[in-house]
Amino acid sequence: MEPETGLDDVAGAATAEAGETAAEMAQQAADAPEVIAAAAGDLSDRLLRDAERVVQGVMQPWNAWQVAILLGAFALAHLGRAWLGPKLHDWMRSRAGWPRWRMRYAVTLHRRLRAVLFVALIWISVAVVEQVAPPGGTAVLRIAANLATGWLFVALVSRLIVNPLLRGIVRYGAWTWITLRILDLTEETARLLDSLAIDMGDLRISVLLVLKAAMVLGVAFFIARLLARTSAHRIETNREISPSMQVLAVKLSQLLFYGIAVFVGLRAVGVDLTGLAVLSGAIGVGLGFGLQKVVSNLVSGLIILLDKSIKPGDVISLGETFGWISTLGARYASVVTRDGKEYLIPNEDLITTQVVNWTHSDNSVRIDISFGASYGDDPHLVRRVSIAAAASCTRVLEKPAPVCHITAFGDSSVDYTLRFWIDDATAGLTNIRGDVFLALWDAFKAEGISIPFPQREVRVLDGSALRVAQPTAE
């Protein structure tokens, strides 16, 4: 009975502890709206007091003059934009040879010309008014100048981001942060956003944490993308690295940069990554069983890049598919055929099946064509004419030189095989065979060489009877 009593005590203690934990979580959930309401009330009171102070300040004579100067600067900037904009546009059209990035920034400057002129006029106004104004008499102008300068800087820098959605998020997020920073409202806003949180044990996720993580990860991914594109360009322009190793190096560099971006971004906002170890292990096991083909293709692609058996530009045959490798991806290889079709072949098939690589170690490809000539033609002449006809085609290589061999004495012709080499298999094989056959036709016709073809002759022997079925009358 004692063991049973001990188990009852442990179960009762566990139940009580679970009840206390649930009660605490329920109490936190009940108190959360009050905390959020209190934080929102504090922020609204602060904004209301600031608004009243701003209105009272604007009513002061000297501050009213600053507002008038701001309105005048905006009017002058608008007029300057109307006068200078068409001239700048005509000047940009005369710079057709500019790089794309430079032209993009010129277009951005043209679109933001009024803001540029406004910022310049405000700072000139600040410098002039400080000479005659009392201490602190340029506060309104300085706040407006800082806001306009920050907004303009964000608008120009955000043009570096290619993705329109990400560019808009970064732009409006940066504008909001700059505005709160200049108006000294960051602490109140941070407390409000931090109060909007969800507590799950030791993990606390707030709106402020999510915004910080999004901003830091956005910047980290932008830097990682920039570094990945720069390194990829340098790797692809390095002629000392083979095409397969170029693809492998580019993929590894992208994985490295983006992995560092995720790790640094999460650590920068205070996320404890050790707690995700068990979860990531479970997810990895599940992916290993559920995505066997995907993982197999990924590993096969890595093996292909490492052993250099197939590389971009190689001409391959896989079953009935004949074409050249356009790209090597992480999961598949793109094979483009002569008829314009693009086959996406899984990397696993390139490892487990027989693949004919026409240009594995050398771009030269040998092509054989067979033909026959009459027994009445000199075989030595036929060979010389055939070799000369093949050499007259532009795609046929001089070295190795074309050769022609007799392969058999057939029923109605002497059979020959003409062999020649090309180094541009991507341009097609059927078309070069057709060109060589046409060259043989013209050369044989000029030399009087005949190409025999099967003929059938029916003879009726004497004394044989031809029986023709006669129709029977009904």
C-alpha positions in Angstrom: 0.0 0.0 0.0 2.9 2.4 0.6 4.0 2.5 -3.0 0.5 3.2 -4.1 0.3 6.1 -1.5 3.6 7.5 -2.8 2.4 7.4 -6.4 -0.8 9.2 -5.3 1.2 11.9 -3.6 3.4 12.4 -6.7 0.4 12.5 -9.0 -1.4 15.0 -6.6 1.7 17.2 -6.5 2.0 17.2 -10.3 -1.7 18.0 -10.7 -1.4 20.8 -8.2 1.7 22.2 -10.0 -0.1 22.0 -13.3 -3.1 23.7 -11.9 -0.9 26.6 -10.5 0.8 26.9 -13.9 -2.5 27.1 -15.7 -3.8 29.6 -13.2 -0.7 31.8 -13.7 -1.1 31.6 -17.5 -4.8 32.4 -17.2 -4.0 35.4 -14.9 -1.3 36.6 -17.3 -3.8 36.3 -20.2 -6.4 38.2 -18.1 -3.9 40.9 -17.2 -2.6 41.3 -20.7 -5.4 43.6 -22.0 -4.9 45.8 -18.9 -1.2 46.1 -19.5 -1.7 46.8 -23.2 -4.4 49.4 -22.4 -2.1 51.1 -19.9 0.8 51.3 -22.3 -1.5 52.6 -25.1 -2.9 55.1 -22.6 0.6 56.4 -21.7 1.6 56.7 -25.3 -1.7 58.5 -26.3 -1.2 60.9 -23.3 2.4 61.6 -24.4 1.3 62.2 -28.0 -1.5 64.5 -26.8 0.8 66.5 -24.6 3.3 66.8 -27.5 0.6 67.9 -29.9 -0.5 70.6 -27.5 3.0 71.7 -27.0 3.6 71.8 -30.8 0.4 73.8 -31.3 1.3 76.3 -28.6 4.8 76.6 -30.0 3.6 77.2 -33.5 1.5 80.0 -32.2 4.6 81.8 -31.1 5.7 84.5 -33.5 9.2 83.2 -34.2 8.0 79.7 -34.7 5.3 80.9 -37.1 8.0 82.5 -39.1 9.8 79.2 -39.3 6.6 77.5 -40.6 6.3 80.2 -43.2 9.9 79.6 -44.2 9.2 75.9 -44.6 6.2 76.6 -46.8 8.2 79.0 -48.9 11.0 76.4 -49.3 8.5 73.8 -50.4 7.0 76.2 -53.0 10.5 77.1 -54.3 11.3 73.4 -54.5 8.1 72.7 -56.5 8.9 75.5 -58.9 12.5 74.3 -59.2 11.3 70.8 -60.0 9.0 72.2 -62.7 11.9 74.1 -64.3 14.8 71.8 -63.8 13.0 68.4 -64.3 12.6 68.6 -68.1 16.2 69.7 -68.5 17.5 66.8 -66.4 15.2 64.4 -68.3 16.7 65.5 -71.7 20.2 65.2 -70.3 19.5 61.7 -69.1 18.2 60.7 -72.5 21.5 61.8 -74.1 23.4 59.3 -71.8 22.2 56.1 -73.5 25.5 54.4 -73.0 25.4 54.5 -69.2 25.4 51.3 -67.1 22.0 50.2 -66.0 22.7 50.8 -62.3 23.8 54.4 -63.0 20.8 55.1 -65.1 18.5 53.7 -62.4 19.9 56.1 -59.9 19.6 59.0 -62.3 15.9 58.1 -62.7 15.5 57.9 -58.9 17.1 61.3 -58.6 14.8 62.7 -61.2 11.8 61.4 -59.4 13.0 62.8 -56.1 14.2 66.1 -57.5 11.6 68.1 -55.5 12.7 66.4 -52.3 16.4 67.0 -53.0 15.7 70.7 -53.7 13.5 71.0 -50.6 16.3 69.5 -48.3 18.9 71.8 -49.8 16.7 74.9 -49.3 15.8 73.9 -45.7 19.5 73.5 -44.7 20.3 76.8 -46.4 17.4 78.4 -44.5 18.7 76.9 -41.2 22.2 78.4 -41.8 20.8 81.8 -42.6 18.2 82.0 -39.8 20.7 80.9 -37.2 22.6 84.2 -37.8 19.6 86.4 -36.8 17.5 84.1 -34.6 17.7 83.9 -30.8 19.0 80.7 -29.1 16.8 77.8 -30.0 15.1 79.8 -32.7 15.6 77.2 -35.4 14.1 74.2 -33.6 11.2 73.8 -36.0 13.5 74.2 -39.1 16.0 71.7 -37.7 13.3 69.1 -37.0 11.9 69.5 -40.5 15.4 69.4 -42.1 16.3 66.2 -40.2 13.0 64.5 -41.1 13.3 65.5 -44.8 17.0 64.4 -45.0 16.3 61.1 -43.3 13.3 60.3 -45.6 15.3 61.3 -48.7 18.3 59.2 -47.7 16.0 56.1 -47.1 14.3 56.6 -50.4 17.6 56.7 -52.3 19.3 53.8 -50.5 16.2 51.6 -50.7 16.6 51.6 -54.5 19.4 49.0 -54.0 16.8 46.4 -53.0 15.5 44.7 -56.2 12.4 43.0 -54.7 9.6 45.6 -54.7 7.8 44.1 -51.6 11.0 44.0 -49.6 11.9 47.5 -50.7 8.5 48.8 -49.6 8.8 47.2 -46.2 12.3 48.5 -45.6 11.4 52.0 -46.8 8.3 52.5 -44.7 9.9 50.8 -41.7 12.9 53.0 -41.9 10.7 56.1 -42.3 8.7 55.2 -39.2 11.8 54.6 -37.1 13.5 57.8 -38.2 10.4 59.8 -37.5 10.0 58.3 -34.0 13.7 58.9 -33.3 13.7 62.5 -34.3 10.5 63.2 -32.4 11.9 61.4 -29.3 9.1 58.9 -29.2 11.1 55.7 -29.4 11.0 54.7 -25.7 7.2 55.0 -25.4 6.6 53.1 -28.7 9.1 50.4 -27.7 7.3 49.9 -24.3 3.9 49.7 -26.1 5.2 47.1 -28.7 7.0 45.1 -26.0 3.8 44.9 -24.0 2.0 43.1 -26.9 3.6 39.8 -26.1 2.9 36.1 -25.8 4.5 34.1 -23.0 5.2 30.4 -23.6 7.2 29.2 -20.6 10.6 30.7 -20.8 10.0 32.0 -24.4 8.5 35.5 -24.7 7.5 36.7 -28.2 6.5 40.4 -28.4 5.6 42.6 -31.4 8.8 44.5 -30.7 10.9 41.3 -30.9 9.2 40.4 -34.2 9.8 43.8 -35.7 13.4 43.8 -34.6 13.9 40.3 -36.0 12.3 41.3 -39.3 14.5 44.4 -39.6 17.7 42.6 -38.7 17.0 39.6 -40.8 16.1 41.9 -43.7 19.4 43.8 -43.5 21.3 40.5 -43.0 19.7 38.9 -46.1 20.3 42.0 -48.1 24.0 41.9 -47.2 24.1 38.1 -47.8 22.5 38.5 -51.2 24.9 41.3 -52.2 27.9 39.2 -51.1 26.6 36.1 -52.8 26.0 37.9 -56.1 29.5 39.5 -55.9 31.2 36.2 -55.2 29.2 34.4 -57.9 30.2 37.0 -60.5 33.9 36.6 -59.5 33.7 32.8 -59.6 31.9 32.7 -62.9 34.4 35.1 -64.6 37.4 33.0 -63.3 38.5 30.9 -66.3 40.9 28.8 -64.2 37.9 27.2 -62.5 36.1 24.4 -64.4 32.3 25.0 -65.0 31.3 22.2 -62.6 33.4 23.6 -59.8 32.1 27.1 -60.5 28.5 25.9 -60.0 29.6 24.0 -56.8 31.4 27.1 -55.4 28.5 29.4 -56.1 26.0 27.0 -54.4 28.3 26.6 -51.4 28.9 30.4 -51.1 25.1 31.1 -51.2 24.5 28.5 -48.5 27.2 29.9 -46.4 26.2 33.5 -46.6 22.5 32.9 -46.1 23.2 30.5 -43.2 25.4 33.1 -41.5 22.7 35.8 -42.1 20.0 33.7 -40.4 22.3 32.8 -37.4 23.6 36.3 -36.9 20.1 37.8 -37.3 18.4 35.6 -34.8 21.3 36.0 -32.3 21.2 39.8 -32.7 17.6 40.0 -31.5 18.3 37.7 -28.5 16.7 34.4 -29.8 18.2 31.4 -27.9 19.1 28.9 -30.7 19.9 26.1 -28.3 16.3 25.6 -27.6 15.7 24.8 -31.3 18.2 21.9 -31.3 15.7 19.2 -30.4 13.1 20.6 -32.7 15.5 20.9 -35.6 16.6 17.3 -35.0 13.0 16.0 -35.1 12.3 18.0 -38.3 15.5 16.6 -39.9 14.5 13.0 -39.2 11.0 13.7 -40.6 12.5 15.3 -43.7 14.9 12.4 -44.1 12.0 9.9 -44.4 9.5 12.0 -46.2 11.9 13.6 -48.7 14.2 10.7 -49.7 14.0 11.5 -53.4 14.7 15.2 -52.9 17.7 14.4 -50.6 18.9 11.8 -53.1 18.8 14.3 -55.9 20.6 16.9 -53.8 23.4 14.4 -52.9 23.6 13.2 -56.5 24.0 16.8 -57.7 26.8 17.4 -55.2 28.5 14.2 -56.4 28.2 15.3 -60.0 29.8 18.6 -59.3 32.6 17.0 -57.3 33.6 14.3 -59.8 33.1 16.6 -62.8 31.5 13.8 -64.8 28.9 16.3 -66.2 29.3 20.1 -66.5 27.4 22.9 -68.1 27.9 22.9 -71.9 28.5 19.1 -72.2 26.6 17.3 -74.9 24.9 14.2 -73.5 22.6 11.4 -74.5 20.3 9.9 -71.9 17.9 7.3 -73.4 16.1 9.1 -76.3 17.1 12.5 -75.1 20.0 14.2 -76.9 21.1 17.7 -76.0 23.5 19.9 -74.1 23.6 20.8 -70.4 22.2 24.3 -69.9 22.3 24.5 -66.1 23.1 22.2 -63.2 20.7 22.8 -60.3 20.6 21.5 -56.8 17.9 19.0 -57.8 18.0 18.6 -61.5 20.0 19.2 -64.7 18.5 21.2 -67.6 19.1 19.6 -71.0 18.3 21.6 -74.1 17.7 19.7 -77.3 18.0 20.9 -80.9 14.3 21.3 -81.3 14.2 23.8 -78.4 12.8 21.5 -75.8 14.3 21.7 -72.3 14.3 18.5 -70.3 14.7 18.7 -66.5 16.4 15.5 -65.6 16.7 14.6 -61.9 20.3 14.3 -60.7 19.7 10.8 -59.4 19.0 9.6 -63.0 22.4 11.0 -64.1 24.1 8.9 -61.4 22.2 5.6 -61.6 21.7 5.3 -65.4 24.0 5.1 -68.3 24.8 8.5 -69.8 26.7 9.2 -73.0 28.8 12.3 -72.6 30.0 13.3 -76.0 32.3 16.0 -74.7 33.4 14.7 -71.4 37.2 15.0 -71.9 37.3 16.5 -75.4 34.9 18.6 -77.4 35.7 16.6 -80.6 33.0 14.2 -81.7 33.4 11.5 -84.4 30.6 10.9 -86.8 30.3 7.9 -89.1 28.1 7.7 -92.3 27.7 4.6 -94.5 27.2 4.5 -98.3 27.7 2.2 -101.2 29.2 2.5 -104.7 29.0 0.4 -107.8 31.3 -2.5 -108.5 32.3 -0.8 -111.7 33.8 2.3 -109.9 37.4 2.4 -108.8 37.4 2.1 -105.0 40.5 4.2 -104.7 38.8 7.0 -106.5 35.7 6.6 -104.4 37.8 7.0 -101.2 39.6 10.0 -102.4 36.5 11.8 -103.6 34.6 10.9 -100.3 37.4 12.3 -98.2 37.6 15.5 -100.2 33.8 15.9 -100.1 33.8 15.6 -96.3 36.7 18.0 -95.9 34.8 20.6 -98.0 32.2 21.1 -95.3 33.0 24.0 -93.0 32.2 22.2 -89.7 34.4 19.2 -90.4 37.8 19.4 -88.7 41.0 19.2 -90.6 42.7 17.4 -87.7 41.9 14.6 -87.3 41.4 14.4 -91.0 38.4 12.5 -92.5 39.0 8.9 -93.5 37.1 6.4 -95.7 37.2 2.6 -95.4 35.7 -0.3 -97.3 33.6 -2.3 -94.9 32.1 -5.0 -97.1 31.3 -6.3 -100.6 27.6 -6.2 -100.6 25.0 -7.9 -102.8 24.7 -4.9 -105.2 27.4 -2.5 -104.1 30.8 -2.0 -102.4 30.0 -0.7 -98.9 32.0 2.2 -97.4 32.2 4.0 -94.1 33.2 7.7 -94.0 34.4 9.0 -90.7 35.0 12.7 -89.8 35.3 14.9 -86.7 33.5 18.0 -85.4 34.0 20.1 -82.3 30.6 21.8 -82.1 28.2 19.0 -81.3 25.8 21.6 -79.7 25.1 22.8 -83.2 23.6 19.5 -84.1 24.6 16.1 -85.6 21.8 15.4 -88.1 22.5 18.6 -90.0 26.2 17.9 -90.5 25.4 14.4 -91.7 23.0 15.9 -94.3 25.7 18.4 -95.4 28.2 15.6 -95.9 25.7 13.5 -97.8 25.0 16.4 -100.2 28.7 17.0 -100.7 29.1 13.3 -101.6 26.2 13.5 -104.0 27.7 16.5 -105.8 31.2 14.9 -105.9 30.0 11.5 -107.1 27.9 13.2 -109.9 31.0 15.2 -111.0 33.2 12.2 -111.1 30.7 9.8 -112.7 30.5 7.6 -109.6 27.2 5.7 -109.4 25.3 4.8 -106.2 23.5 1.5 -106.8 20.1 0.8 -105.5 18.2 -2.6 -105.3 16.4 -3.5 -108.6 14.1 -6.4 -109.2 13.5 -8.1 -112.6 10.7 -10.7 -113.3 11.2 -13.2 -116.1 8.6 -15.6 -117.5 10.4 -18.9 -118.5 9.4 -20.8 -121.7 6.9 -23.6 -121.1 5.5 -22.1 -117.9 1.7 -21.6 -117.8 0.1 -18.6 -116.4 -3.1 -19.5 -114.8 -5.6 -16.7 -114.4 -8.7 -17.3 -112.3 -11.8 -17.0 -114.4 -15.0 -15.7 -112.8 -17.7 -18.3 -112.4 -21.2 -17.7 -113.6 -23.9 -17.9 -111.0 
